[in-house]
Amino acid sequence: MRVKQFGFVLKATALLLCAVCAPVGLAQVASAPTPKSVIYPGDIIRDDMLADLSQGGVADGGGPFVEDRALIVGKVARLTLLPGHAIPFAGVSNRKVVANGAEVRLVYAEGGLLIMTTGAALQDGSIGDVVRVRNSDSGVTVSGAVQPDGSVKVGGG
């Protein structure tokens, strides 16, 4: 009697697993962006550099891979990206707006008070990154958020 019950449990488990796995299999048929030609490290990824191929044809190993081109257009390739291969998230990064050693504008704004000066960036940074900058006038090191215009906003609101 127990053997028959166990067999039933195995069949029910197998059916349940098939029902759970079916949507995953269908999701892999969707398209994913892949390079039309080789994209080298440091290249800025443009929309015209990408083609959409079915994920069944591009999934080449573990993930996670980019599934939407909007997530990577305008970013920089960190790895060599090959045509026909999935693009791993680790293969792209945000563009660096501030370079280590570059002169940047430091901005402090709170209420009606606005103070601007210059400083030397002590690290690279993308928009929104918090970077350290040495104030050129005082030599004091401060931290601030990189702004889209390349300035660094410190303190304030």
N, C-alpha and C positions, 0 to 999 in steps of 0.2 A: 504494500500500500504506500509506503513512504517513497519508494522509487518512482511510482507513477506521479505522486505529488511533486517530487523534485523535477521530473521531466516537464511537467506543466509549468513550473516556475521558470525553468530555463527557456522554454518557448515564449512565455510571456515577456521575459527580460529581453530576449532577442528582438521581439516585435517592438517593444518600447525603445530599444536602442536604434532600430531602423527608423522609427518615427522621429526620434530626436536628431539623427544624423542627416535625414533627408533635406531639411532646410539648409544645413551647412553645405551640402553638395550643390544645391541650387545657387547659393550665394557665390560659389567659386566660378560660376559661369559669367558673372558680371565682368565689365571691362575695367582695366586698370591702366594708368599711364605708363608708357615705356619710352625710352629715347628712340628717335628716328635714326640718329647717328650717335657716335661716341660723344659723351659729354665728359669733359676732363675736370679734375679738381680745380676749384677757383672760378669755373664758368658760372655765369648767372643763367639760371634756367628760364627760358622763355616758352610761351605756349606753343609757338611754331616748332619747337624742338621735340615735342612729344607726340606720340601716337597712342591711340587706345586699342589695346589688344585684350582678348579674353584672358581672364586670370588663369584659366586652365592651361593656357599656353605659356604663361610667364612665371608662375609660382615656382621658384627654383630653390627651395629649401625652407628653413625656418623663417619666421617673420620678425617683426611686423613690416609689412610693405605698404607703400602709399597706394590708396585706392581712389583718390580724387586729385586731379591735376591742380585744382585751386589751392591745395595745401602746399604745393612746391613751386608754383610759378613765382618768379621773383626771388627765390632763395638761391643759395650758392651750393654747388656740388662739392662735397667733401671727399668723395670717392670717384673713381672712374665708373661712369654709368654706361652700360653696354646696351645696344639695341636688342629688343626682344626679351630683355630680362627685367624682372620686377625691380622697382626702385625701393630700397630699404629706407626707413625713416632716418637711420644713422648715416645714410649717404648724402644727406642734405642738411644745411644749417642756414640760419638767418644771416643776412648780409651784415658785415661789420661796418658800423657807421663811424666808430671811433677806433683809431689804431694806437697801439702802445707807443708812447713817445711823442705822439702828435700834439700840437697845440690846440686846445679846445677852449670854448667860451664857457665860463662858469656863470650860472644864473641863480640868484636867490630872489624869490618873489613871495611876499606875504602882504596881504592887504594892498595898500597903495605904495608900499616900499619895493623898489626894484634895484638890486645891486648886481652889476656885471663886471667880471674881470676875466683874466685868462689863466690857464693852467696847463700843465703837461700831463697827459693821460698816462697812467701807470699800468694800464692793461687795455686789451681790445674790448669792444662792446658793441652789441646790437641794440636796436631800439628797445627801450624798456629795461635793459640790463643795468644793474648798479655797478658802477666802476669807481676806482680810486683815482683821484687827480691831485697833483701837487700844485697848490696855488703859487703862481709866479711871483706875486708881490711879497707874500709872507713866508713861503716855504712850507706852510702847513698842509698836511695831506687830508683831503676831505673825500667823502663818498657822495655820489649822486646818480640820478637816473639819466640814461642817454635819451635825448629827445630826437624826433625825426629830422630836425635841421642840423644835427651833429653837436649841439650844445649839451651841457650836462647841468641838470637842475638839481641844486642842493638845498636841503632844508625847506622851510616854508610850506605853503599849502598848495 
